[in-house]
Each structure stands twice: as C-alpha cells, then as structure tokens.
Amino acid sequence: MTMNMRNKSKGFTLLEVLITVVILAIGLLGIASLQLNALRFNHSAYLRTQASLLAYDMADRMRANRGGSVNYATDYNVTYSSASCPTSCDANGIRDMDLYEWKQALSQRLPSGNGKIEMPSAGNYIYTITIRWNDSRAETDSSNIGNASIQTFTYKTEI
C-alpha cells in the first residue's frame, strides 16, 4: 500500500517547481518593465530641467545686456531660426553672441533643441522664451513617435 501511494505522488514536486518558476519569471518581467519606464521618465525630466536652465540663462543674459542695447525692445526678438556668430563686440555684438551661444547650447543639450524669444508689445519688456525639443524616448505609444514627441517649455519674464 505504501508503494502504491509513492507512485501516485511521483512528479508532484516537479510540478510545484515549474509553477514557481513561471510565477517568478512573470514577476521579473514586471520589474524589468518598471525599471524601463523609470529610466524613460527620468531622462524626460532631465531634458525638461535642461530646458528650464537654458531659459533662465537667456533671461539672465538679457538682463545683463539691458543698458548696452540701443533698441532694447526688439533686439532680443528671435525666431526658431539659427543665430550666426557675430564679428564685433559692441552692444549689438554682445546680443548676437548671447543668441548664438544660447542657440548652440540648445542644440547641444537637447535633442533637436531650438528656441525663440518674443515680446508681444513694445514698451512692456515682458519677454516669452520658448524652447522646444524632441522627446521621442519618453513616448510610450510607438505609433505616435515623431508626432506627439515635441515638448515645449515656455518661460515669461520681465526684463
């Protein structure tokens, strides 16, 4: 009788081990997915921090050159186009150098980074600094990559 019972329970431990391995594998896949999402969103936060620092940097440059510019109200208005390196170091040359260095920093620190500065109306000295970049690494839906992955950071300041 004891022989008959042993034959019936043979392989039961192997089945328990197999079920445990399957449950462990599913748990490890879940942990790997969490780690991947954490890395993705951490990189996205890093890029947003860089955009914030670059916007503050440009606002500080504008404040530093406030007295040296002849037509200050429109001097720092710039579109998403690229800035060229200046040849002189007068007040306009300092502005041009500020814009050139800022545009270079945008393109180096942010993927496809670019920026624009605009002042809605003359005389109020409230500038809007807008920075945009491609954040396709943070995109979770692979069908949207390239469409919704452009991020923008807008900073308004009074100079």
Number of C-alpha atoms within 10 A of each C-alpha: 5 6 7 8 9 9 9 9 9 10 9 9 9 10 11 10 11 11 11 11 12 11 11 12 12 11 12 12 11 12 11 12 11 12 11 12 13 12 13 17 14 13 15 19 13 12 20 20 13 16 28 16 12 20 26 16 14 19 20 13 16 21 12 11 15 16 11 13 18 11 11 19 19 16 16 21 16 16 13 14 10 15 17 13 13 16 10 11 11 12 15 19 15 19 22 21 19 21 26 17 16 20 22 16 16 22 16 12 14 19 15 13 23 24 25 20 24 19 21 12 11 10 10 11 16 16 21 19 22 20 23 21 22 21 23 20 14 17 18 12 9 9 9 11 16 12 10 13 16 16 16 16 15 15 15 16 13 11 15
